[in-house]
């Protein structure tokens, strides 16, 4: 077992800027002008005045487009990987429908493949509600017999993984309660790693 923790990264809105990219797509398709700072809850269907089903269908449709396949990386996180990524073992733990995973897997290997070699697709909240075989991020991480630091933008996921005894860091986004910047997130991560 490694003395270093395994860093487990959420992908959408941590490693990349999915919500911002999707919002541009939504605005173009619907002649609206929402900006990322407007998104104070996730999923944002109430803010957008639509149903959850319409939101998730649009998001999944976008994920399978060429634009969804080439979502911009989060520059703060990518800079950290460039400076420190080779010192640790990493994996991605994402929760999105399996039919959108080919694009995301390609994106991860294209942008973070020199550091992240393992991807786990946990069940989405939609699937967890209807399929008893679906495994949550917390369930999956609880099976790992190693010290873990889990990074996610969802407070729900952070709380569930924290309850398993793993160390967690909430990545700041307008829809969560992180009261620090992405730069401060890096300071917190480095402190946990002793960098």
Backbone bond lengths (Angstrom), bond angles and torsions (degrees), N, CA, C in turn:
res aa  C-N    CA-C-N  psi(-1)  N-CA   C-N-CA  omega(-1)  CA-C   N-CA-C  phi
1 X - - - 1.459 - - 1.530 108.71 -
2 X 1.309 116.60 135.35 1.453 122.09 -179.57 1.528 110.85 -69.45
3 X 1.337 115.56 144.38 1.462 120.41 175.44 1.528 110.52 -73.48
4 X 1.320 115.63 -21.89 1.459 120.34 179.75 1.520 110.17 -87.02
5 X 1.323 117.48 149.73 1.470 118.25 176.36 1.518 111.00 -72.14
6 X 1.319 114.73 154.25 1.451 122.16 170.62 1.519 107.05 -84.30
7 X 1.322 117.44 123.84 1.462 120.69 177.91 1.522 108.58 -90.89
8 X 1.337 115.38 120.70 1.461 121.52 -179.79 1.525 107.97 -111.49
9 X 1.315 115.18 118.27 1.458 122.71 -172.16 1.526 111.12 -108.53
10 X 1.332 115.76 129.48 1.461 119.72 163.15 1.521 105.75 -67.37
11 X 1.311 117.59 156.35 1.465 120.26 -176.14 1.530 111.04 -101.31
12 X 1.339 116.45 -64.04 1.458 120.08 -174.62 1.523 110.96 -66.32
13 X 1.337 115.08 122.36 1.462 123.89 178.21 1.520 113.78 72.71
14 X 1.340 116.47 13.90 1.466 122.03 168.20 1.529 107.37 -124.44
15 X 1.319 117.09 -65.46 1.461 120.01 176.45 1.529 111.10 -75.60
16 X 1.318 116.08 -26.24 1.467 119.41 -178.53 1.523 110.94 -131.52
17 X 1.309 115.54 -178.16 1.468 122.48 -178.14 1.532 110.07 -116.62
18 X 1.339 114.93 56.23 1.465 120.45 -174.75 1.524 113.12 -60.86
19 X 1.325 118.02 -49.74 1.466 119.61 -174.56 1.522 111.11 -59.31
20 X 1.320 117.66 -43.75 1.461 120.59 178.49 1.518 112.07 -62.22
21 X 1.342 116.45 -41.71 1.465 120.38 179.03 1.527 110.77 -66.77
22 X 1.344 115.99 -44.80 1.465 118.54 178.99 1.523 110.77 -63.32
23 X 1.330 117.89 -38.91 1.461 121.50 -178.31 1.535 110.88 -61.65
24 X 1.320 116.76 -39.27 1.477 119.49 175.43 1.526 110.28 -61.75
25 X 1.325 116.43 -42.31 1.466 122.40 177.40 1.530 109.63 -61.72
26 X 1.332 117.43 -47.02 1.465 122.34 179.57 1.525 110.38 -60.70
27 X 1.330 116.79 -46.89 1.465 120.46 179.89 1.521 111.05 -59.24
28 X 1.316 116.91 -43.51 1.466 120.70 -179.73 1.527 111.11 -64.00
29 X 1.337 116.10 -43.77 1.464 121.12 -177.90 1.531 112.78 -71.14
30 X 1.336 117.26 -25.84 1.465 120.84 -171.72 1.522 113.89 -121.29
31 X 1.326 116.51 11.45 1.458 121.32 178.01 1.530 111.51 51.06
32 X 1.335 115.30 47.49 1.465 120.93 178.10 1.523 108.58 -120.67
33 X 1.324 116.90 176.97 1.468 119.22 -175.84 1.533 112.15 -140.80
34 X 1.312 117.18 44.96 1.456 120.98 175.88 1.528 109.72 -70.91
35 X 1.331 115.49 147.74 1.463 121.15 174.99 1.528 108.02 -121.84
36 X 1.313 116.09 161.95 1.458 121.55 -172.85 1.530 112.44 -55.93
37 X 1.316 117.65 -39.88 1.473 119.12 -177.93 1.531 112.46 -65.86
38 X 1.350 117.63 -16.17 1.466 121.39 175.50 1.529 111.78 -72.17
39 X 1.319 117.06 -20.67 1.464 121.98 -172.06 1.528 108.74 -85.24
40 X 1.321 115.85 87.89 1.466 122.70 -176.23 1.523 112.91 -94.16
41 X 1.320 116.64 -1.92 1.470 120.23 174.35 1.520 108.16 -147.41
42 X 1.313 114.38 151.42 1.459 120.29 -178.70 1.524 108.25 -136.50
43 X 1.336 118.36 116.00 1.459 126.50 13.37 1.536 112.34 -75.20
44 X 1.346 116.14 150.06 1.468 121.02 -173.98 1.522 114.92 -94.19
45 X 1.322 117.50 20.70 1.466 119.57 -172.68 1.529 112.81 -58.63
46 X 1.347 118.06 -39.01 1.478 119.52 179.93 1.519 110.78 -65.73
47 X 1.324 117.40 -40.25 1.469 121.48 178.45 1.526 110.05 -61.71
48 X 1.326 115.94 -38.55 1.462 120.83 -178.70 1.524 112.54 -83.35
49 X 1.339 117.13 -10.33 1.457 121.19 179.61 1.515 113.70 74.36
50 X 1.337 116.42 34.71 1.464 121.18 -179.18 1.528 109.27 -131.96
51 X 1.319 116.20 170.81 1.467 120.09 177.18 1.530 109.83 -78.94
52 X 1.336 115.45 161.33 1.471 120.21 174.65 1.530 110.39 -59.56
53 X 1.318 115.99 -39.21 1.468 120.05 -178.58 1.525 111.21 -62.18
54 X 1.327 117.09 -44.84 1.467 120.04 178.45 1.526 110.14 -63.47
55 X 1.337 117.05 -42.56 1.465 120.35 178.59 1.527 110.91 -59.54
56 X 1.337 117.06 -54.06 1.461 119.90 -176.36 1.528 112.11 -64.41
57 X 1.325 117.65 -36.72 1.465 119.89 177.00 1.525 111.00 -63.15
58 X 1.334 116.49 -42.96 1.462 120.28 178.91 1.530 110.46 -65.98
59 X 1.328 116.98 -44.14 1.464 121.02 -179.94 1.529 110.62 -60.88
60 X 1.322 116.62 -46.91 1.467 120.14 -179.11 1.527 111.63 -66.13
61 X 1.330 115.74 -37.64 1.467 119.47 175.91 1.526 109.62 -60.68
62 X 1.336 116.75 -45.44 1.466 120.88 178.82 1.514 111.38 -62.69
63 X 1.323 117.20 -42.09 1.471 120.77 -179.49 1.522 111.75 -56.71
64 X 1.327 117.80 -28.59 1.455 121.54 -177.50 1.527 113.72 -96.10
65 X 1.325 117.37 8.26 1.469 120.94 175.61 1.529 109.68 -91.13
66 X 1.323 115.95 169.19 1.472 119.64 173.97 1.523 110.58 -62.35
67 X 1.338 117.18 -37.14 1.474 119.69 177.39 1.526 110.28 -64.03
68 X 1.320 116.94 -38.73 1.455 120.80 177.57 1.508 112.71 -67.95
69 X 1.315 115.95 -27.70 1.464 121.36 178.87 1.525 111.48 -78.32
70 X 1.317 116.95 -17.42 1.469 119.75 -176.06 1.528 112.15 -122.88
71 X 1.335 115.91 36.04 1.464 120.80 177.70 1.530 108.99 -59.70
72 X 1.319 115.04 142.99 1.465 120.57 -178.24 1.528 111.32 -67.33
73 X 1.323 115.11 142.34 1.461 120.81 174.85 1.520 109.63 -69.78
74 X 1.323 116.16 157.26 1.456 121.11 169.71 1.534 106.25 -79.56
75 X 1.313 117.25 114.79 1.472 121.05 -172.34 1.528 112.42 -65.22
76 X 1.323 118.29 -33.02 1.465 120.72 179.41 1.520 110.65 -65.02
77 X 1.327 116.05 -45.84 1.462 120.62 -179.98 1.527 109.96 -68.54
78 X 1.329 117.49 -43.70 1.462 120.05 -179.11 1.525 110.62 -61.90
79 X 1.307 117.96 -38.64 1.463 121.40 177.62 1.534 110.29 -62.17
80 X 1.346 116.42 -40.08 1.467 119.47 177.45 1.527 109.70 -62.56
81 X 1.323 117.68 -44.60 1.461 120.69 178.41 1.534 110.51 -59.91
82 X 1.321 117.43 -43.27 1.465 120.00 179.86 1.525 111.76 -60.24
83 X 1.331 116.80 -34.72 1.463 120.95 -178.10 1.518 114.19 -87.74
84 X 1.328 117.49 -33.40 1.468 120.24 -171.23 1.530 114.91 -132.26
85 X 1.320 118.19 -8.66 1.451 120.91 -172.53 1.510 114.88 -57.03
86 X 1.341 117.14 -34.47 1.461 119.90 -176.51 1.530 113.22 -74.34
87 X 1.324 118.19 -5.17 1.469 121.53 -179.46 1.530 112.51 -87.17
88 X 1.345 117.22 -11.22 1.471 120.94 -171.04 1.521 110.79 -134.35
89 X 1.321 115.10 163.58 1.459 121.51 170.80 1.524 108.39 -93.29
90 X 1.317 115.37 140.20 1.461 121.51 -175.21 1.526 109.83 -132.32
91 X 1.310 114.97 152.49 1.457 120.83 166.77 1.519 108.07 -145.37
92 X 1.308 116.17 159.21 1.461 122.37 175.19 1.520 108.07 -102.94
93 X 1.326 115.51 138.36 1.459 121.35 174.39 1.523 106.23 -131.04
94 X 1.295 115.48 107.78 1.452 122.52 -172.68 1.523 109.75 -118.22
95 X 1.307 116.62 158.29 1.466 121.05 176.44 1.525 107.60 -130.14
96 X 1.304 114.58 96.33 1.470 120.48 176.69 1.513 107.92 -151.49
97 X 1.322 117.29 158.19 1.461 119.51 -178.04 1.524 111.62 -57.40
98 X 1.315 115.71 142.37 1.468 121.68 -174.84 1.522 112.22 -59.17
99 X 1.341 117.30 -30.35 1.467 118.86 -179.63 1.529 112.45 -70.09
100 X 1.330 117.83 -11.14 1.471 120.74 175.89 1.529 111.92 -100.76
101 X 1.323 117.35 -1.99 1.464 120.84 -176.33 1.528 114.81 -70.78
102 X 1.339 121.63 -32.76 1.467 117.62 178.67 1.527 112.80 -56.03
103 X 1.343 117.21 -45.74 1.463 119.26 178.30 1.525 111.38 -63.73
104 X 1.330 116.72 -43.11 1.455 117.79 -177.84 1.528 111.66 -67.94
105 X 1.324 117.02 -40.96 1.461 119.45 178.47 1.524 110.22 -60.78
106 X 1.333 116.25 -44.63 1.459 119.96 176.18 1.522 110.29 -57.03
107 X 1.345 116.15 -45.79 1.469 121.15 -177.97 1.536 110.51 -61.00
108 X 1.312 117.20 -44.89 1.469 120.55 -179.09 1.522 110.44 -61.90
109 X 1.323 117.26 -49.55 1.460 119.58 -178.60 1.524 111.99 -67.16
110 X 1.311 117.36 -33.39 1.462 121.31 178.00 1.529 111.30 -67.89
111 X 1.335 117.65 -40.68 1.464 121.30 -172.49 1.529 114.89 -101.60
112 X 1.325 116.96 -27.59 1.467 120.25 -176.86 1.529 112.20 -130.35
113 X 1.320 117.21 12.95 1.457 121.57 -173.03 1.512 115.54 -61.75
114 X 1.323 117.95 -23.72 1.463 117.92 178.03 1.523 111.80 -73.46
115 X 1.337 117.67 -13.35 1.466 121.48 -179.50 1.524 112.56 -118.41
116 X 1.313 117.50 -40.78 1.470 121.70 -175.83 1.527 108.75 -101.69
117 X 1.333 115.38 117.28 1.458 120.04 -178.55 1.528 112.42 -113.66
118 X 1.320 116.70 -8.40 1.462 120.97 -176.63 1.523 109.51 -126.78
119 X 1.337 115.81 133.70 1.459 121.62 178.35 1.523 108.05 -127.80
120 X 1.333 116.17 128.17 1.465 119.81 173.89 1.527 108.33 -114.76
121 X 1.317 115.92 129.66 1.468 121.39 175.83 1.520 108.09 -98.79
122 X 1.325 115.77 101.31 1.466 121.58 175.99 1.519 108.84 -78.12
123 X 1.311 116.04 166.88 1.452 120.09 178.11 1.518 111.48 -70.60
124 X 1.314 115.95 144.07 1.456 120.60 173.77 1.526 108.64 -77.57
125 X 1.321 117.23 164.47 1.459 119.83 176.57 1.527 110.64 -59.89
126 X 1.330 115.78 -34.06 1.470 119.42 177.50 1.522 110.28 -60.92
127 X 1.337 116.59 -43.52 1.460 120.81 -178.58 1.527 111.94 -73.19
128 X 1.343 116.20 -37.53 1.459 119.74 -178.90 1.518 111.68 -61.29
129 X 1.332 116.25 -29.11 1.464 120.85 179.99 1.524 112.62 -74.33
130 X 1.345 117.94 -22.45 1.462 120.08 -171.52 1.526 115.13 -122.71
131 X 1.332 118.76 -14.66 1.463 120.77 -174.20 1.524 110.26 -127.11
132 X 1.317 117.31 108.76 1.457 121.82 -175.97 1.530 112.48 -65.53
133 X 1.324 118.42 -17.36 1.464 121.35 -179.49 1.525 112.02 -83.66
134 X 1.308 117.48 -10.96 1.448 121.66 -176.95 1.523 110.47 -70.66
135 X 1.323 116.03 138.88 1.458 122.61 -177.94 1.528 108.83 -108.20
136 X 1.326 116.90 129.57 1.462 121.38 177.99 1.525 109.98 -77.79
137 X 1.325 115.77 168.52 1.469 120.10 174.91 1.529 110.05 -59.83
138 X 1.326 117.07 -43.69 1.466 120.67 -179.37 1.523 111.45 -62.39
139 X 1.332 117.12 -43.39 1.466 120.51 177.49 1.526 109.98 -58.71
140 X 1.313 116.46 -49.04 1.459 120.65 -178.13 1.528 111.12 -60.61
141 X 1.318 116.66 -48.28 1.471 120.16 -176.89 1.525 111.16 -65.98
142 X 1.327 117.64 -31.11 1.475 120.07 179.73 1.530 111.93 -65.26
143 X 1.315 117.85 -19.93 1.464 121.71 179.30 1.527 112.66 -81.75
144 X 1.326 117.67 -12.52 1.465 121.35 -175.49 1.529 109.08 -82.06
145 X 1.313 115.59 122.56 1.466 121.63 -177.00 1.529 109.23 -95.06
146 X 1.315 115.08 64.00 1.452 121.75 -179.79 1.524 107.35 -162.29
147 X 1.319 116.54 155.60 1.460 120.20 174.67 1.527 107.91 -63.91
148 X 1.334 115.31 133.93 1.461 122.22 -175.68 1.523 109.42 -127.06
149 X 1.323 115.66 143.85 1.469 121.85 163.05 1.521 105.28 -119.22
150 X 1.333 115.72 118.84 1.458 122.26 -177.24 1.524 109.09 -106.60
151 X 1.333 116.42 130.63 1.460 122.75 -178.61 1.523 108.43 -119.07
152 X 1.341 116.48 126.76 1.455 121.53 -178.55 1.526 108.81 -152.48
153 X 1.334 116.95 157.15 1.464 121.48 176.22 1.530 111.95 -93.95
154 X 1.326 117.56 -4.54 1.463 121.84 -179.17 1.524 110.32 -97.75
155 X 1.334 115.97 119.84 1.464 119.87 177.59 1.519 111.25 -62.74
156 X 1.325 116.51 -34.36 1.466 120.68 177.88 1.527 110.84 -59.62
157 X 1.331 115.86 -47.35 1.461 120.06 178.75 1.524 111.39 -65.93
158 X 1.319 116.79 -42.14 1.470 120.98 179.27 1.526 110.03 -59.86
159 X 1.327 117.27 -46.36 1.472 120.63 -179.13 1.521 111.19 -64.47
160 X 1.336 117.11 -41.47 1.466 120.53 -179.13 1.525 111.24 -66.52
161 X 1.329 117.18 -41.87 1.469 120.26 179.66 1.522 109.93 -71.15
162 X 1.327 118.24 -38.83 1.474 120.89 176.47 1.521 110.89 -57.84
163 X 1.324 116.65 -37.89 1.474 121.01 -179.67 1.522 112.36 -64.85
164 X 1.343 118.03 -18.60 1.466 121.04 177.40 1.524 111.61 -83.10
165 X 1.337 116.61 -7.85 1.458 120.91 -179.12 1.515 114.10 99.64
166 X 1.318 117.58 -1.24 1.466 120.80 178.84 1.517 110.53 -82.69
167 X 1.312 115.69 153.14 1.454 122.40 176.72 1.526 108.32 -78.66
168 X 1.315 117.78 142.47 1.462 121.77 -176.82 1.521 110.69 -138.28
169 X 1.321 114.70 155.91 1.469 121.34 171.45 1.528 107.15 -137.78
170 X 1.316 115.91 128.42 1.465 121.79 176.67 1.520 108.43 -82.17
171 X 1.345 115.68 124.72 1.459 119.47 177.75 1.531 108.52 -83.90
172 X 1.331 118.16 128.32 1.475 120.16 -173.10 1.525 113.79 -68.22
173 X 1.323 114.11 129.50 1.462 123.41 173.29 1.524 107.24 -145.09
174 X 1.329 118.23 158.93 1.478 119.92 -177.32 1.525 113.75 -58.81
175 X 1.341 118.82 -23.55 1.462 122.27 -176.36 1.523 113.40 -91.36
176 X 1.312 118.88 1.59 1.468 117.92 177.77 1.522 111.42 -121.88
177 X 1.313 116.20 175.39 1.455 121.82 -173.32 1.517 114.66 -91.83
178 X 1.317 118.51 13.69 1.468 119.84 177.36 1.525 108.27 -64.07
179 X 1.313 116.06 122.21 1.464 119.32 -178.31 1.525 110.85 -102.52
180 X 1.340 115.15 39.12 1.456 121.77 179.22 1.523 108.41 -143.66
181 X 1.323 115.13 165.58 1.468 121.35 -177.39 1.528 110.51 -89.25
182 X 1.330 115.33 173.17 1.464 120.34 175.21 1.528 110.28 -61.41
183 X 1.316 116.50 -36.81 1.473 120.49 177.34 1.530 110.15 -62.58
184 X 1.337 116.70 -42.19 1.471 120.20 177.40 1.526 111.43 -66.80
185 X 1.339 116.69 -33.32 1.465 120.09 174.66 1.524 109.90 -56.49
186 X 1.324 117.04 -44.91 1.468 121.08 179.49 1.520 110.37 -61.28
187 X 1.312 117.52 -40.05 1.471 121.20 177.53 1.514 110.16 -61.85
188 X 1.333 117.61 -43.36 1.475 121.73 178.39 1.523 110.37 -63.20
189 X 1.328 117.32 -46.83 1.460 120.94 179.01 1.522 110.79 -60.23
190 X 1.318 116.86 -48.45 1.470 120.23 -179.92 1.522 111.61 -60.29
191 X 1.317 116.67 -37.91 1.468 120.16 178.12 1.527 111.16 -63.49
192 X 1.323 116.27 -43.47 1.475 119.68 178.61 1.531 111.82 -63.74
193 X 1.336 115.57 -30.26 1.460 121.23 -178.66 1.534 113.17 -91.17
194 X 1.325 115.81 -6.77 1.467 119.42 -178.71 1.512 113.86 71.89
195 X 1.336 116.25 29.55 1.468 120.88 179.50 1.519 109.00 -88.70
